Amino acid sequence: MATLYLVLLTLHNLNRWLILIAGIWTLIRTVPGASGGRAFTPADRRPVVMFMGSLHLQVVLGLLLFAFMGMQNIPVFAGAPRTSFQWEHLGLGIIAAVFGTLASVQARKAATDQGKFRAATLWTALSLVTILLAIPWWRPLLRFFTQ
């Protein structure tokens, strides 16, 4: 069971970097288009969808970790600066995933290309800020099968 925990923790950690890269890529593609004058192409949509998908994967991995740790009586976020951090991390992760989903849905449903760019930019930026607040910065930034 310890191996499953380390695999989940490593995947959760590595996916964090995929999320940050996809979020920055999304902003690089959408911020210039928000001022108008450019068509919202599939190349602009691709990072938005990748960002949303990686956020959804992160929530699933996080919930699996949370459940697994609870079943094994492993302390969640031992050494955290606040005892409430585990709940903050969980709540902010879910909120970030909701914002990422809104970025994708609103960008797809907007009537104009400028509206698509603006929706993707706004919700992605809000999601990234939420993610940055949720990251346990006191822990190792890269973790490969270690606790």
Secondary structure as GFF3:
##gff-version 3
##sequence-region A 1 147
A	DSSP	alpha_helix	2	30	.	.	.	ID=ss1
A	DSSP	three_ten_helix	32	35	.	.	.	ID=ss2
A	DSSP	alpha_helix	42	71	.	.	.	ID=ss3
A	DSSP	alpha_helix	85	109	.	.	.	ID=ss4
A	DSSP	alpha_helix	113	134	.	.	.	ID=ss5
###
